[in-house]
Amino acid sequence: MKLTPDSKVLVQGITQPLGSYHAARMKAYGTNVVAGVSTGQGGQKLHGIPVYDLVEQALSETGPVEATVIFVESYWVLDAALEAIEAGIPHVILITGGIPPLDMVHLLRKAQATNTLIVGSGSSGIIVPGKILLGTQESEFYTPGSVGLISRAGNLTYEVALSLTQAELGQSIGVNLGTDGIVGSSFRQWLQFLATDEATKAIVLVDQTGGGTEEETAEYIGETIDKPVVVYVAGCYTPVDKQIGNASAILAAQLSGPVTQTTTAQHKIEAFKRANVPVAQRPSQIPELVRKALKR
């Protein structure tokens, strides 16, 4: 995946208040937002961005688009994302949270069949500091550099980004995978990308309670990733029968089954430690561990 300031970007749901606001922010950051899509709202311009009723209409004017950022209501996300996939857009970023689980299952099957990268749902998107902003990431916490930041947490992502920036450890990319119970791309997928990314010299993973793929991720890091990796898992003091995250993520987790020992922060930390991956005890410790790892 190569995103540059020249990459063409579409915003679906651009006439939604959140979509309109962040489309303007993305454009101001230097992102090449070439069009917006809002059904029934075509024919106007917002922030100098032409608006179309359909993705197909937009692409007939703009040509191929590298990424779309989706802000539509949760019950319209599946239709919007499928429309983007059918149009051949390879990167789909779902800012909207609370998407019905069966809709996400349907979408992820389609994405797998078409080799489409899904980020989210409930994601704040992707930022390549100083180059491109896709979503709602708070750009002021980031600075260009060589540390790849991949997170499953919410606002904690910005605390980690700021601590790296203050330690003069700039970031090559910042990715929020989403905080909902079911999300598209995984830590492993992004590790595969960053392992071959020349701009990335070290990787930071930020996770929280819930989910259960940490053994696989830790094993993959230990066996495959040559670059330094540092992990932080939020929720060490969360009771075993509780989970943290936003409301939709908590509800989705509860509906999918009881909280188990394998989803707790302590279990995840042990999995990474067994793979000899440094684990920070608090966010402020991450820069120190990154520096030590880079010196090895």
Secondary structure, 3 states (H helix, E strand, C coil): CCCCCCCEEEEECCCCHHHHHHHHHHHHHCCEEEEEECCCCCCCEECCEEEECCHHHHHHHHCCCCEEEECCCHHHHHHHHHHHHHCCCCEEEECCCCCCHHHHHHHHHHHHHHCCEEECCCCCEEEECCCEEEECCCHHHCCEEEEEEEECCCCHHHHHHHHHHHCCCCEEEEEECCCCCCCCCCHHHHHHHHHCCCCCCEEEEEEECCCCCHHHHHHHHHHHCCCCEEEEEECCCCCCCCCCCCHHHHHHHHHHCCCCHHHCHHHHHHHHHHCCCCEECCHHHHHHHHHHHHHC
